[in-house]
Structures are given as C-alpha cells and as structure tokens.
Amino acid sequence: MYLIAFIGACVLVAMVPGVSTAVILRQTIRAGRGSGLAATLGNETGILLWALAAAFGLSALVLASELAYDIMRVAGAVVLVYMGVQSLRRKDHAEVEVKAVDGWRKSYLAGFGTCLANPKAAVFAMSFLPQFVPEGRNVPLTLITLALVWVLVDTVWYGAVIWAVARAKAVLGRPAVRRRLEQVSGVVLIALGVRLVVDAR
C-alpha cells in the first residue's frame, strides 16, 4: 500500500514544472528527442545520487553546513543563468542537429549538473522519501528502493513529455516558433536561477 501511495506522490511531483522540466524541454526543442532523453537521464542520475545520499544520511551533511549549501545554491544559479543567456543569444540551430552525439553528451551534463547543483533537491530527498518508509522496515534498503522507483516514475513522465513535444515538431520546428520558445526557455531559466539565489533556506 505504501508503494502505491509513493508512486502516486512521485507522479504528482514529476508533473509540477520546475528546473528539470525547463532544462529537458529546452534540450528537446533545441536538438530533438535524443537530447531531451539525454537531459532526462542526466537529471535522473542526479536525483538518484541525492536520494541515495538521503538514504545514507549524506544529504544531512550538506544541509547542516550553511557554507556548503550556499556554494551549491550559487553554483546552481550560475548554471541556470548561463543556460538561459545561451538560449536568448542563440540564432542558429543547424549546428546542433549536425553534432547530435556531442549534443547528447552536453544535454546529459546539463541535466546532471543542474540537478546535482540544486540544494533544493537534497532538501526534497531528505523530506520526501522518509515519509514513505513503513515502521519496522530496513530504512536504508527501503529508501534505496523508493529512490529507484522515484527515478523510474520520473523517467516515464519526462519520456511522455518529450514524446509529446516531438510529435508537435511540425509546429515547434518552425524557425519563428523555435526561436520564440528559445527566448521563453531562456527567460524561465534565468528567472529560476535568480530565484535560487534569492530564496531563503
């Protein structure tokens, strides 16, 4: 029963737009389905690491150190603002299509780096996962299981989003529409970066 409740909660969490959604959509629109999936895998790698850190109590070390938390917060904000500025300045999309493999690697690192440099992910993992550990269960083992389920649900959700965006490629692929989406994603990423800096702990 607890697992069903947890899966439902994971679905709701995945559906809430945030930094991960913005980055994955940006990569999908810029370079296609493959890059979107690569960004998703990068993001899920980061989530898995934070979840495992929560299972073994390592996230608590980050949360206990105000300096470490602030460094991660500023680093994450810099990454988001940099990506946002790139989107606002981008004019030519052809090079991304040609260098697909390179684009997948960069997309993976974009998803991974954004998630890993986001201290909010550590806070969420520490507060979200333990709520679904039944009394009397092996806590670390159960948290690891929940972490894997969380990543699976997240991946399925973002896969569906990427599929939907790819299906709309005929419209989204038009130069004017694509450029406008780049601008919107750039503004969103910059706004998320600024919010990450100014948000209180």
Residue pairs with C-beta under 8 A, 6 or more apart in sequence:
2 132
2 133
2 134
3 132
3 149
5 132
6 132
6 146
6 149
6 150
7 149
7 153
9 128
9 132
10 149
10 150
10 153
10 154
11 153
11 157
13 128
14 153
14 154
14 157
14 158
15 157
18 192
19 80
19 114
19 115
19 118
19 192
19 196
20 43
20 111
20 114
20 115
20 158
21 158
21 161
22 185
22 188
22 189
22 192
23 39
23 43
23 83
23 110
23 111
23 114
23 189
24 36
24 39
24 40
24 43
24 111
24 158
24 161
24 162
25 36
25 161
25 165
25 185
26 39
26 83
26 87
26 182
26 185
26 189
27 35
27 36
27 38
27 39
27 103
27 107
27 110
27 111
28 35
28 36
28 39
28 162
28 165
28 166
29 165
29 172
29 178
29 181
29 182
29 185
30 87
30 90
30 93
30 96
30 103
30 182
31 96
31 97
31 100
31 103
31 107
32 97
32 100
32 166
32 169
33 162
33 163
33 165
33 166
34 100
34 103
34 104
34 107
35 96
35 100
35 103
35 104
35 106
35 107
36 107
36 158
36 162
36 165
36 166
37 159
37 162
38 103
38 104
38 105
38 107
38 108
38 111
39 107
39 108
39 110
39 111
40 111
40 154
40 155
40 158
40 159
40 162
41 108
41 111
41 155
42 107
42 108
42 109
42 110
42 111
42 112
42 113
42 115
43 111
43 112
43 114
43 115
43 154
43 158
44 111
44 151
44 154
44 155
45 111
45 112
45 115
46 111
46 112
46 113
46 114
46 115
46 116
46 118
46 121
47 115
47 121
47 125
47 147
47 150
47 151
47 154
48 147
48 148
48 151
49 116
50 59
50 115
50 116
50 121
50 122
50 124
50 125
51 125
51 129
51 143
51 144
51 146
51 147
51 150
51 151
52 58
52 144
52 147
53 59
53 62
53 122
53 125
54 122
54 125
54 126
54 129
54 130
54 143
54 147
55 129
55 139
55 140
55 143
55 144
55 147
56 140
59 122
59 125
59 126
60 126
61 68
62 68
62 69
62 72
62 119
62 122
63 69
63 119
63 122
63 123
63 126
66 201
69 119
69 201
72 117
72 118
72 119
72 122
73 119
73 196
73 197
73 199
74 197
75 117
76 114
76 117
76 118
76 119
76 193
76 196
77 193
77 194
77 196
77 197
78 193
79 113
79 114
79 117
79 193
80 114
80 189
80 190
80 192
80 193
80 196
81 189
81 190
81 193
81 194
83 110
83 114
83 186
83 189
84 185
84 186
84 187
84 188
84 189
84 190
84 191
84 193
85 186
85 190
86 186
87 182
87 183
87 185
87 186
87 189
88 182
88 183
88 186
88 187
88 190
90 182
91 179
93 175
93 178
96 103
115 121
118 196
120 196
120 199
125 147
129 143
129 146
129 147
129 150
130 139
130 143
132 146
133 139
133 142
133 143
133 146
134 142
165 172
171 177
172 178
172 181
